Amino acid sequence: MNTKTQILKNTKKNILEVVKRLKMGEIIALPTETVYGLAGRYDLDSTIKNIYYIKNRPKHNPLIIHYANASDALKDIHIDSRAIKLAKEFWPGALTIVARVKNKSISKLALSKLETVAVRVPSNKTMLAILNKLKIPLAAPSANRYGKISPTSAKDVCEELNGKISFILDGSFSTIGLESTVIDLTTKESIILRHGGINKNQINKITPINDKKVSKKIISSPGLSHSHYSPDASMRINAVRPKKNEAWLAFGNTPNNFSGVALSLSKKKCLKECARNLYKMLRSLDNREVSKIAVQKIPEIGLGVAINDRLRRAAHLKTNK
């Protein structure tokens, strides 16, 4: 596809047009509270195949399926009391549950031919309105090139996928700014596969989390690649101060005596604000064509665990020398 991608305003008329196109198997970028998703029908192999193609995503990396409500999501998986309690507490919201698949109509390509599926009910009102009108769940990985910075606005998606998709529905900025937390319930132990918008302490109140390391042999969840969420620039994380040749991404105030490019993830040192700004500011620094980024140390507590996870993966193959 070489046509220019169009950003649609968030109107009732455009939502109905989006629903019509999704029903026919088209792929459209949609807003969620975590990041923007590249959405298509969960039951059409041709649509799922195109999602992987557009993103250049490895076929062994499964997709998260998004539902209009908890009841529909839970019907598609083999559940126990943990799934019911987690769904009641966190859905709609930024939690994805991985469980054994029950619904055979889900495209096996979306599952990467595994016997498990990742399901979620988003809280974004626009996404929920579309899912309720469509009455078909949507596979919706982040709407970016595989391994690159996730998009938190329609403009970000356009930068990533212009000419590769026809439409992006503008839903303003993603309110969380990080992907969902993914929890594996396929065994008796509850394991966090990916840290995200719901932190471990919140989940522990519902079901105890086992902290054993996740096996990388079989990828049962998005976000498990060592290198992911990467800017074009190289990165140095857990930094105390910037060097002369680095752009500075601060947690708190930017230094007064620094002459280079400097942005603050949160001047108030608020982790929610930091999460919301992380991808946006990494993208901003890329757009300024800086070659090296240094990121001030972020506390490894609460939402900071997910933020640091993204920073480690973003810096994995591109650490500043």
C-alpha positions as CSV (number, residue, x, y, z in Angstrom):
1,M,0.0,0.0,0.0
2,N,1.4,3.4,-1.0
3,T,-1.5,5.7,-0.4
4,K,-1.1,8.5,2.2
5,T,-2.5,7.5,5.6
6,Q,-5.5,9.6,6.7
7,I,-6.1,10.6,10.4
8,L,-9.8,10.6,11.1
9,K,-11.3,12.9,13.7
10,N,-13.1,11.1,16.6
11,T,-16.7,11.6,15.5
12,K,-19.7,9.3,15.6
13,K,-19.8,9.3,11.8
14,N,-16.1,8.2,11.6
15,I,-16.6,5.6,14.3
16,L,-19.3,4.0,12.2
17,E,-17.1,4.1,9.1
18,V,-14.3,2.5,11.1
19,V,-16.6,-0.3,12.3
20,K,-17.8,-0.9,8.8
21,R,-14.3,-1.2,7.5
22,L,-13.1,-3.4,10.4
23,K,-16.0,-5.7,9.8
24,M,-14.8,-6.1,6.1
25,G,-11.4,-7.2,7.4
26,E,-9.5,-3.9,7.0
27,I,-6.8,-2.9,9.5
28,I,-7.1,0.5,11.2
29,A,-5.0,2.1,14.0
30,L,-7.1,2.8,17.1
31,P,-6.5,4.6,20.4
32,T,-6.3,2.7,23.7
33,E,-5.4,3.9,27.2
34,T,-2.0,2.1,26.9
35,V,-0.7,2.8,23.4
36,Y,-2.3,3.0,19.9
37,G,-3.2,-0.4,18.5
38,L,-3.1,-1.8,14.9
39,A,-6.5,-3.4,15.0
40,G,-8.1,-6.0,12.8
41,R,-10.6,-8.9,13.2
42,Y,-9.3,-11.7,15.4
43,D,-10.9,-14.4,13.3
44,L,-9.7,-13.7,9.8
45,D,-6.3,-15.2,8.8
46,S,-5.9,-12.7,6.0
47,T,-6.3,-9.8,8.3
48,I,-3.9,-11.2,11.0
49,K,-1.4,-12.0,8.3
50,N,-1.5,-8.3,7.2
51,I,-1.0,-7.1,10.7
52,Y,2.2,-9.1,11.0
53,Y,3.3,-7.8,7.5
54,I,2.6,-4.2,8.2
55,K,4.5,-4.3,11.5
56,N,7.3,-6.6,10.2
57,R,6.5,-8.6,13.3
58,P,7.9,-12.1,13.8
59,K,5.2,-14.7,13.3
60,H,6.2,-16.5,16.6
61,N,5.1,-13.4,18.6
62,P,1.4,-13.7,19.5
63,L,-1.1,-10.9,19.5
64,I,-3.4,-9.6,22.3
65,I,-7.1,-9.9,21.6
66,H,-9.3,-7.0,22.7
67,Y,-12.9,-7.5,23.9
68,A,-15.9,-5.3,24.6
69,N,-16.5,-6.8,28.0
70,A,-15.1,-9.3,30.6
71,S,-17.9,-11.8,30.0
72,D,-17.0,-12.2,26.3
73,A,-13.2,-12.4,27.0
74,L,-13.6,-15.0,29.7
75,K,-15.8,-17.2,27.5
76,D,-12.9,-17.5,25.1
77,I,-10.4,-18.9,27.6
78,H,-10.3,-21.7,30.2
79,I,-10.7,-19.9,33.5
80,D,-10.4,-20.4,37.2
81,S,-11.1,-18.2,40.2
82,R,-8.0,-16.1,39.6
83,A,-9.1,-15.0,36.1
84,I,-12.6,-14.1,37.4
85,K,-11.2,-12.0,40.3
86,L,-8.6,-10.3,38.2
87,A,-11.2,-9.4,35.5
88,K,-13.6,-8.1,38.1
89,E,-10.8,-5.9,39.6
90,F,-9.0,-4.6,36.6
91,W,-11.2,-4.8,33.5
92,P,-11.8,-2.6,31.7
93,G,-8.1,-1.7,32.1
94,A,-4.4,-2.3,31.4
95,L,-4.2,-6.0,32.3
96,T,-3.8,-8.8,29.8
97,I,-4.5,-12.4,30.8
98,V,-2.8,-15.3,29.1
99,A,-4.7,-18.6,29.5
100,R,-5.4,-21.7,27.5
101,V,-7.6,-20.9,24.5
102,K,-11.2,-22.2,24.3
103,N,-12.6,-20.4,21.3
104,K,-11.5,-22.2,18.1
105,S,-12.6,-19.4,15.9
106,I,-9.6,-17.2,16.9
107,S,-7.1,-17.2,14.1
108,K,-4.3,-19.6,14.8
109,L,-2.0,-17.0,13.3
110,A,-2.9,-14.5,16.1
111,L,-2.0,-17.2,18.6
112,S,1.3,-18.0,16.8
113,K,-0.1,-21.5,16.7
114,L,0.1,-21.9,20.5
115,E,-2.6,-23.4,22.7
116,T,-2.8,-20.2,24.7
117,V,-4.3,-16.7,24.0
118,A,-3.7,-13.2,25.5
119,V,-7.0,-11.4,26.2
120,R,-7.8,-7.9,27.5
121,V,-10.7,-5.5,27.9
122,P,-9.5,-1.9,27.2
123,S,-10.9,1.1,29.1
124,N,-10.5,3.7,26.3
125,K,-14.0,4.9,25.6
126,T,-13.5,5.1,21.8
127,M,-12.0,1.6,21.6
128,L,-14.9,0.2,23.7
129,A,-17.5,2.0,21.5
130,I,-16.0,0.4,18.4
131,L,-15.8,-3.0,20.0
132,N,-19.4,-2.8,21.2
133,K,-20.7,-1.7,17.8
134,L,-18.5,-4.2,15.9
135,K,-19.5,-7.2,18.2
136,I,-16.3,-8.9,17.1
137,P,-13.1,-8.9,19.2
138,L,-10.0,-7.3,17.7
139,A,-6.4,-8.3,17.6
140,A,-4.5,-5.1,18.2
141,P,-0.7,-5.0,18.8
142,S,1.0,-1.6,19.1
143,A,0.7,0.4,15.9
144,N,4.4,0.8,15.1
145,R,7.2,-1.0,13.3
146,Y,8.3,-4.0,15.2
147,G,10.9,-3.2,17.9
148,K,10.5,0.6,17.6
149,I,9.0,3.1,20.0
150,S,5.3,2.5,20.7
151,P,2.9,5.2,19.6
152,T,0.8,7.2,22.1
153,S,-0.9,9.6,19.6
154,A,-2.3,9.4,16.1
155,K,0.6,11.6,14.9
156,D,3.1,9.0,16.2
157,V,1.3,6.2,14.3
158,C,1.4,8.3,11.1
159,E,5.2,8.7,11.6
160,E,5.5,4.9,11.9
161,L,3.1,3.6,9.4
162,N,2.3,6.3,6.9
163,G,1.4,4.7,3.5
164,K,1.1,1.3,5.1
165,I,-2.5,1.7,6.4
166,S,-5.4,3.8,5.2
167,F,-6.8,5.2,8.4
168,I,-5.9,6.2,12.0
169,L,-8.7,7.2,14.3
170,D,-7.5,10.1,16.5
171,G,-8.3,9.5,20.2
172,S,-5.9,12.1,21.6
173,F,-2.9,10.9,23.7
174,S,-2.9,7.5,25.5
175,T,-3.6,8.2,29.1
176,I,-1.2,5.6,30.5
177,G,1.4,5.6,27.8
178,L,2.8,2.1,28.5
179,E,1.6,-1.3,27.3
180,S,-0.6,-3.5,29.5
181,T,0.7,-5.8,32.2
182,V,0.5,-9.4,31.0
183,I,-0.1,-12.2,33.5
184,D,0.2,-15.9,32.8
185,L,-2.5,-18.1,34.3
186,T,-1.8,-21.2,32.4
187,T,-0.4,-23.0,35.4
188,K,-1.3,-23.0,39.1
189,E,1.3,-20.2,39.6
190,S,0.5,-16.7,38.6
191,I,3.5,-15.2,36.7
192,I,3.9,-11.6,35.3
193,L,5.2,-12.0,31.7
194,R,5.4,-8.2,31.1
195,H,5.2,-5.4,33.5
196,G,2.8,-2.6,32.5
197,G,0.0,-0.2,33.5
198,I,-1.1,-2.4,36.5
199,N,1.7,-2.9,38.9
200,K,2.7,-6.0,40.8
201,N,1.5,-4.8,44.2
202,Q,-2.0,-4.2,42.8
203,I,-2.1,-7.7,41.4
204,N,-0.7,-9.3,44.5
205,K,-3.8,-8.1,46.4
206,I,-5.9,-10.3,44.1
207,T,-3.6,-13.3,43.5
208,P,-0.1,-14.0,44.7
209,I,2.6,-13.5,42.1
210,N,5.4,-16.0,41.5
211,D,8.6,-14.2,40.8
212,K,10.4,-16.9,38.8
213,K,12.1,-15.9,35.6
214,V,10.1,-16.2,32.4
215,S,11.4,-18.8,29.9
216,K,12.3,-17.1,26.5
217,K,12.2,-20.4,24.6
218,I,8.5,-20.0,23.8
219,I,7.1,-16.5,23.5
220,S,3.6,-16.6,24.9
221,S,3.2,-12.8,25.3
222,P,4.2,-9.6,23.4
223,G,7.0,-7.5,24.9
224,L,9.4,-10.4,25.8
225,S,12.1,-9.7,23.2
226,H,15.4,-8.5,24.8
227,S,15.5,-5.5,22.4
228,H,12.3,-3.6,22.0
229,Y,10.7,-0.1,22.2
230,S,13.9,1.3,20.7
231,P,14.7,4.8,19.5
232,D,17.2,5.3,16.6
233,A,19.6,6.9,19.1
234,S,21.8,4.9,21.4
235,M,20.9,5.0,25.1
236,R,22.5,5.1,28.6
237,I,20.1,4.4,31.4
238,N,20.3,4.8,35.2
239,A,22.5,7.9,34.5
240,V,23.4,10.4,37.3
241,R,24.3,13.2,34.9
242,P,24.5,13.8,31.2
243,K,27.8,13.9,29.2
244,K,28.6,16.6,26.6
245,N,27.6,14.5,23.6
246,E,24.3,13.2,25.1
247,A,20.7,14.4,25.1
248,W,19.3,14.3,28.7
249,L,16.0,12.7,29.7
250,A,15.5,13.8,33.3
251,F,13.4,12.5,36.1
252,G,12.9,15.8,38.0
253,N,14.2,19.1,36.9
254,T,16.7,19.5,34.0
255,P,20.2,20.7,34.9
256,N,20.7,24.5,34.7
257,N,24.3,24.3,33.5
258,F,23.7,21.8,30.7
259,S,23.9,23.2,27.2
260,G,22.6,20.1,25.3
261,V,19.1,19.0,24.6
262,A,17.2,18.2,27.8
263,L,13.7,17.1,28.5
264,S,12.0,16.1,31.8
265,L,9.8,13.0,32.0
266,S,8.3,14.5,35.2
267,K,9.5,17.6,37.0
268,K,7.4,16.5,40.0
269,K,9.0,13.0,39.9
270,C,5.5,11.5,39.3
271,L,5.8,7.9,37.9
272,K,2.4,8.2,36.2
273,E,3.5,11.3,34.4
274,C,6.8,9.7,33.6
275,A,5.1,6.7,32.0
276,R,2.8,8.9,30.0
277,N,5.8,10.9,28.6
278,L,8.3,8.1,28.1
279,Y,7.6,7.1,24.5
280,K,6.5,10.6,23.5
281,M,9.9,12.1,24.6
282,L,12.0,9.3,23.2
283,R,10.3,9.9,19.9
284,S,10.8,13.7,20.3
285,L,14.5,13.1,20.8
286,D,14.7,10.8,17.7
287,N,12.9,13.5,15.7
288,R,15.6,16.0,16.8
289,E,18.1,13.5,15.4
290,V,20.2,13.2,18.5
291,S,22.7,10.3,18.4
292,K,22.9,9.5,22.1
293,I,20.4,9.7,25.0
294,A,21.1,9.5,28.7
295,V,18.2,8.7,31.0
296,Q,18.2,9.6,34.7
297,K,17.6,6.8,37.1
298,I,13.9,6.0,37.7
299,P,12.9,4.4,41.0
300,E,12.2,0.7,40.7
301,I,8.9,0.8,42.5
302,G,5.2,0.7,41.4
303,L,4.9,1.9,37.8
304,G,8.7,2.4,37.8
305,V,9.2,-1.3,37.4
306,A,7.4,-1.2,34.0
307,I,9.2,2.0,33.0
308,N,12.6,0.5,33.7
309,D,11.7,-2.7,31.9
310,R,11.0,-0.6,28.7
311,L,14.2,1.4,29.2
312,R,16.3,-1.7,29.5
313,R,14.8,-3.3,26.4
314,A,15.1,0.0,24.5
315,A,18.9,0.2,25.4
316,H,19.6,-3.5,25.0
317,L,21.5,-3.3,21.6
318,K,22.3,0.4,21.6
319,T,24.1,1.3,24.8
320,N,26.1,4.6,24.6
321,K,29.9,4.0,24.3
